[in-house]
Amino acid sequence: MRIRLAHRPVRRAMRLGVASAVALGAAGLVAVTSASASSPNAHCSGNPTITKQDFGTASSTPYGGAQTVFRFTLTNCHGTQVKIITYGATVQSIRVPDKSGHMANVVLGFKTLDDYVNLDSPPPSSPNFGGPYFGETVGRYANRIAGASFKLNGTTYTLPVNNGPNTLHGGFVGWGNRIWQKPTTSTGSGSASLTMTLVAPNGDEGSTFEPSCSCTGFPAQVTTSITYSLDNSGRLWIHYNAHNDDPTLSTVINLTNHSYFNLAGEASGPAYSQKVLINSNAITPTDANLIPTGAIAPVKGTPFDFRSFHTIGSRISDASAPLGDQLVLAHGYDHNWALNSTGPKFDGLGLAAKAEDPASGRALTVWTDEPGVQFYTGNFLDGHLVGISGHTYRQSAGYTFETQHFPDSPNEPSFPSTELKAGQTFSSTTIFAFGVN
């Protein structure tokens, strides 16, 4: 049985709480659709290719000993290139052309495997605890769970505390710290694909695997596959398939890709002049610990209104505006937008967001079947991380579009459910579509 985790509860909440919010205008949506179709990759032939190389050795401890990590390079017929490593099923780089055909890597990342192990999302035993999660596949639960606990079917489950009083991105050793197994590749029909698998045990992140945490961990064994596909139109497809292997236990699931984008090029400087559109009438505001309050707040008249294009930096400092306190709490944008069910569709997926860099002409359109997207502006990058090209990353160096179910959904009954029942399969797809204007 395949399921998509329920979206219906939040749609009811939106109708009640955001009835006065104005949807994206028809003209704006037409512009988004035509812009995404203007990719320079639209007219080329020959199937994309995929190559494999040894990227080093790392450990999935406490989930396994030293293992070889591989890097796969997917290249389409126009030279768009995506590098993915099996450590964390992580996107290391994405090279795409600008309006003049010049190529640049447009995501933040690290050069070496050691950097990913030691800096990207290291456990509390590391002096670098609290990393940026560059490019990782985040699970079992992306984003935050309040108080590091939740109740499911009458049982309370406790988790590692790794972000204030909360659990962030799965805990001490999230799925971005694991080596994904059985990588398989395929080419043909205008795309190249890489599939990897991860088995997360019953009690994942609990004391059995994390002795420093006297917690239960997540219930139920879950087997997850992720497939990355690059096509000749410059689209990177990400498909998740997570099966609850347990015959009786339910669990929770929330998966995302944590790539940071800068369409001017990685390490090109602040991205605040780039334009963003988000197909959403409302956000889920947070408390001081960045946990949703449970409210659904209209974005109209606030710095969070990206229903038409705005530069990232034009309102990011406006603490006096409506919802301006949210910018202070998060040091910028780090919020979940509740996506509209209306608007353009592509292959059955809805429009989540779009970004443009006016100088290079590069554009990104995000399509998904998820109900939310976390737009985060790299607020906690402080210059101590050296990226893939040898430059430091500072606040505003990049931004994320983390398609997702909502933060803390297990503790918010009105939010879209993230319960994955015994024997069920969760299926979700997100596309990052690159082009030029």
N, C-alpha and C positions, 0 to 999 in steps of 0.2 A: 504494500500500500504506500503510495506516495502522497505527501501532503505539503502544502505551503502553509506555514504557521498563520493563524487567523489574523486577518486585518479588520474584521468587521467592527469590533468594539470601538476602536478609535474613530471610525467613520461616524458612528452615532455621537461620540463626544464632540467631534468637529462640528456636526450640524447644530448641536446645542450651544457650543461655546464660541463658535466662530461664524455665526450666521451672517454677520455683517461684513465679513472679510471679502475683498474683491478678488476674484480669480484672475489669473494671467489673461491679459487681453488677447484677442484673436490675432491681432497684427504681430504681437510679440512672439506668439507661439509659431506662427508661420515663419517668422524670421529664424527662430531656433531650428525648425525643421529644414529650411533651405540651407542654412549655414552648415548643418551637419552633413548635408549632401554635397557640399562643395569641396570635399576632400580632393587633394591632388592625386590620391591613390585610386581614384575611381576608374581609371582606364589603363590597366596594365594586364599582362597575361603571364602565365607560368605560376605554378604552385609555390607558396612559401616553403622555406626550408627550415630544418631544425638540426642543430648539432649539439654534441654532448662532450663535456670535459670534466676531469677530476678537479674539484675545487678545494680539496683538503680533507682533513679528518676532524670530526667533532664528536661530542658525546650527547646523548639524550638523557643522561643521568637526571633523575633516578629512574628513567624509563628505558634504559639501555646503555651499553658501553660505547666505546669508540667505534664510529662508523664513517665510511666514506661519504662525503657530500659532493654532489654533482651540480654543475652549472649547465643549463640548457640555453641555447641562443636561437630564438625564433626570428626569421627575417622574411619580410614579404618582398614582392617583386619591385617595389619602389625603394627598398632599402630601409624601411621602418623596421626597427630591431628591438626585441624585448629579451632581456636576460633574466632568468629565473633560477634560483638555487633551491635545492631540496631541504636545506636547513630553514625551517619555518615556512616552506612553500612560498619563499620570499621573492618579490620583484626587486631586482637589483638596479636595473636601468631600463629606460624606454627612450630610444632615439627616434625622433620624428623630424620631418622637414618643415621649414618655415615657408613663407610665401615666395621666397626666392630659391627654394630647394635646398637651402643650407640645413644640415642635420645638427641636432643637439639632443643631449640627454635631458629629459624634462621631469625626472623624479629624483628625490634625494636618496642617497644610499651610501654604503661603505665599500671600500676597495677590496678588503680581505675578509676571509672567513673569521679570523680571530676578532676582527672588529665587530662582526655580527654577534659572535658569541659573547664578547666582553662588554659591548656597548649598546646593542639594540634593545634588548629587554632582559638584562641580567637579573638573576635572583637576588634576594636580600643579602646573601653571603658575599656578594660582590661589592667592592668599593664604588662601583659605578651603578648601583641599584637605581632603577627608575629611568629607563632608557626611552628613546623616541618611537620605537616600533616601526622603523622605516621599512615599508614594503611588505610587512609580515601578513600572513594569514592568521587572523586573531580568532581564538576560540578557547575553551568551549563556549564562553560567553563574552562576546565583545562588549566594550564599554563597562559601566560600573554597576555593581550590585550593592545596595545600601547596607551598611552594617555587616558586610561580609556574611550574610545569611539570607535564606529564603525558606518559605514553607511551601511544600508541594504535596497535595493529597494527604494532608494531616501530619506530615513528617517535616521537621525542621532540619535543614542542611546547613552546615557551617563551612566557611571557606577561608583561605588565607587572606590576611589583611595586608594589602600592598599599595594602598593609595588613601592616605588619611585613615579614616575608620572603615574604608570600603574595599571591595575586591575590584580590581581593574583588569580587563582583558584576559581573564581566565585564571589569574593568580600568580604564584611564584614562578612556575614553569609552564607558561601557556603554550598553545600550539605553535606559536612562533619560535619557541625554543626547542622544538622537537624536530628530528630528522624524518621527513616524510618518506614513505617506502614505495617500492615497486613502481618506479617511474617508467611510464610507457609513452611512446610517441607515435604519431601518425601524421601523414601528409596526404593531400589530395583535395579535389573540389574547391580549390582556391583558399585553403587554410592549412595551417600547421598547428598541431595540438600536443600538449603535454598533460598527462594525468598522473597524480600521485595519491597515495592512500595513507591514512593515519588511523590506528586503533587506540582509542582513549579508554582506559579501564573503568570499571565501576569503582568509585572512590577516587577518581581522578582529582589530584590536588589535595587529597586528604592525608591524614597522618601516616597511612601505609606507605605513601610515596614521598611525603614531605614531613619527616620526623619533627622538624621545628614548628609544625603547626598541629595543634591538638584539635583537628577539625575533621568533619566527615568527608569533605570533598563532594564532588558532583556525583549523583547517582547514575547507575546504568553504564554498561559498556556501549560506546558509540563508535562505529566504523564510518569514517568520512573519506570521500574522494573529492579532489578538486581537479578541474580541467581548465587549463589556460589554452585559448585558441587565438591565433593571430590570422586575420584574413587580409586580402589584397586591397581592401578599402580602408585600412588603417584602424580597424577595430580590434581591441583586445577583449575577448569574451572570457568571463570567469564564471564557471558553473560549479556549485557546491551540491553534494549529495551526501547526506548524513543519515545513517540507519541506526536506530536504537535496537541493539542486539538482545536486550534483556527481555525475558518472557513475561515479567510482571512489573518492573519498575519504570516509571516515567522519569524524564529528565528535562532540562532546559537547554536550548541551543540558540546561539546568536553568532553568526559568522560574518566577517568582513575582511576586506583588504585595506591595509593601512598605508598605502602609498601617499607621499607628499608630492604635490605637483608644483612646478614653476615653469610655465610655458615659455618664458624667455630663455630658459636653460638653467640646469642645476648650477648653483653657485654664481648666478648672474647678478645677484643682489636682491633687494627687497621686491616682493611680488605684490605690494599694496596697490600698484597702478593697474594691475590686471582686473578685468571685469568679470563679475560673477552673476549668474541668474540661478535662482532656486525655485522650483515649481512647488511652492508651498505657501499656504496662507497663515501658518501658525508654527510656533516653536513650543517645546516643552521646557519652560523655565526651570532653573535649578536653585537649590539652596547654596550655602557657602561651601559645602563639600562637593558641589557639582552633581548632586543627585536631584533628579526631577521632583518638583513639588507635587506632581499629580495634575497640575493645571495644564490647559491647552490655551496658549496666549496668542491672540491675533498679532500678526506682524505689521499690519497697516499703521502707518504713522510712526514707525520705530526704525532704528538702525538695522533691524533684522529683516526688513522688507526688501527681498531680492527678487520680487516677482517680475521686475524689469531689471536690466543690467545696471549695476553700480560697481564702481571700483571698490576693491576690498578695503582700502584705507580711508575712503572718504568720510565714513561715519564711525570708524572703529574706536575713536577716542571720546565720543559724545556721551559722557556719563550723565548729562542733564536731560537727555532725551527720554521719552517713554521707553521702559525696559533698559535704560542706560546702566542701571545698577548691575545688570547681567554681564555687561562688558567689563565692569570692575571685578566682579567675582571670578571671572574666567580669564582675566588679563587679555581680553580680546574675544573673538568668536571661538567658542568650543561648545556647541549646542546641537541638539537634535531638532531638525526641521521635520514636521509631520507632512509627508508628501501628499499632494493632491492626487485624487484618482482620475481627474480630468486632465486633458492636454494631449500632446502628440504621443503616438505609440510607435514602437519599432519592434517587430518580431514578437509582439505580445507584451513587451515591456513598456513601462511608463517612463516619461521624462523625469529625471531627478534633478539634474543641474547642468549648467553649462559654464565654461570659462573661456575667456579670450585674452590674448596678449596683443594689444594694439600695435606694438612696435614690430614684432615678428610675424604677426598675422596668424599664429598658431591658435587653434581652437580645440576645445575638448567638450564633448557631450556625454553625459552619464545617463544610461538607461538601466532600469532595474525593476524587479517585482517586489522589492522590499518596501515596507511602509514608511521608512524614515531614512534620513541621511545626516550624519554628523559632519558639519562643516567646521574645521579646526584650523586656525591660522598660525600654528607653530609657536604658540605664545611662550612656551617654556624652553625654546632653543636659546641658549645663552652664550654660544661661542666656544664651548669647550669640546665640541665634536668636530672632527676633521672628516670631510666627506670624500666621496669617490675620486674627485678631481684634485684633492689636496687643499681645498679651501674650507674654512670654518663656516658652520651654519649658525646664524643668529635669528632672533625673532623676526618673522616675516619672510624667512627664506623659502617657505613653501606652505601649502595648504592641502587639507585632505577632503575627500568626499567619501566618507565611510558609510556605504549603504548598509542598512541594518534594521532590526527590530529596535524598539525603544530601550534606552538605558533603564535599568531597574524594573523591567517589565514583570519579573517574578513576584515583585512586591507591590505592583500597581494593577489591580484587577481591571481597571478601565482601559489599560493599554493593550495593544495587540498581544495575544498570548504567545509565549515562547515555549510552551510545553510540547515535548516530543514524547508521545505515549509509547508504551512497550510495543515493539515490532513495527513501528511506523518509520517512514523515511521522509526527511525534510529535503526539499529541492528548491534551489534558488539560483538566479542568474543575474549578473551585472555586466554591463558592457561599458568600457572606456573607449569612446570613438574619437579618434584624432583627425583633424583636418586643418584647413586654412580658410581665412576669410579674405 
